[in-house]
Amino acid sequence: MGVAIAYAGAGIGLGLAVVGAGLGIGRLAAGTAEGIARQPSAERQIVAATNLALFLLEGVAILAEVFCLLIILLKK
């Protein structure tokens, strides 16, 4: 029973991490596109500020995936 719960929890956690990261990246990209459309001369600054947030968000998503896989692989 405990192994099945761990697998279910890891699957749900992995799904939520991927969906959350996808929504966050989509919102950041939409905000960036809107900001560049409003202020084309500040494109470099907008893109530079957005890249940091995108990299951090992607890193959190990758860590969540690794933790879920560790739960699955180390649960006996």
C-alpha positions as CSV (number, residue, x, y, z in Angstrom):
1,M,0.0,0.0,0.0
2,G,2.8,2.4,0.9
3,V,4.6,2.0,-2.4
4,A,1.4,2.6,-4.4
5,I,0.8,5.8,-2.5
6,A,4.4,6.9,-3.1
7,Y,3.9,6.3,-6.8
8,A,0.6,8.1,-6.9
9,G,2.1,11.1,-5.0
10,A,5.1,11.2,-7.3
11,G,2.9,11.1,-10.4
12,I,0.6,13.9,-9.1
13,G,3.6,16.0,-8.0
14,L,5.3,15.6,-11.3
15,G,2.1,16.5,-13.2
16,L,1.5,19.6,-11.0
17,A,5.2,20.7,-11.4
18,V,5.0,20.5,-15.2
19,V,1.6,22.2,-15.4
20,G,2.7,25.0,-13.0
21,A,6.0,25.6,-14.9
22,G,4.1,25.7,-18.2
23,L,1.6,28.2,-16.9
24,G,4.4,30.3,-15.4
25,I,6.5,30.3,-18.5
26,G,3.4,31.2,-20.6
27,R,2.5,34.1,-18.4
28,L,6.1,35.4,-18.5
29,A,6.3,35.1,-22.2
30,A,2.9,36.9,-22.6
31,G,4.1,39.7,-20.3
32,T,7.3,40.1,-22.2
33,A,5.6,40.3,-25.5
34,E,3.2,42.9,-24.2
35,G,6.0,44.9,-22.6
36,I,8.0,44.9,-25.8
37,A,4.9,45.9,-27.8
38,R,4.3,48.8,-25.5
39,Q,8.0,49.9,-25.3
40,P,10.0,48.6,-28.2
41,S,13.0,50.7,-27.3
42,A,13.4,48.9,-24.0
43,E,13.5,45.4,-25.6
44,R,16.9,44.5,-24.3
45,Q,16.1,45.4,-20.7
46,I,12.8,43.6,-20.8
47,V,14.3,40.4,-22.3
48,A,17.2,40.5,-19.9
49,A,14.9,40.8,-16.9
50,T,12.6,38.0,-18.2
51,N,15.4,35.6,-18.9
52,L,16.5,35.4,-15.2
53,A,12.9,34.6,-14.1
54,L,12.6,32.0,-16.9
55,F,15.8,30.3,-15.9
56,L,14.8,30.2,-12.3
57,L,11.4,28.8,-13.1
58,E,12.8,26.2,-15.3
59,G,15.3,25.2,-12.7
60,V,12.5,24.7,-10.1
61,A,10.6,22.6,-12.5
62,I,13.6,20.4,-13.2
63,L,14.3,20.0,-9.5
64,A,10.7,18.9,-8.9
65,E,11.0,16.3,-11.6
66,V,14.2,15.0,-10.2
67,F,12.7,14.8,-6.7
68,C,9.6,12.9,-8.0
69,L,11.9,10.5,-9.9
70,L,13.9,9.9,-6.7
71,I,10.8,9.1,-4.9
72,I,9.9,6.5,-7.5
73,L,13.4,5.0,-7.8
74,L,14.3,4.9,-4.1
75,K,10.9,3.6,-2.8
76,K,11.2,-0.1,-2.0
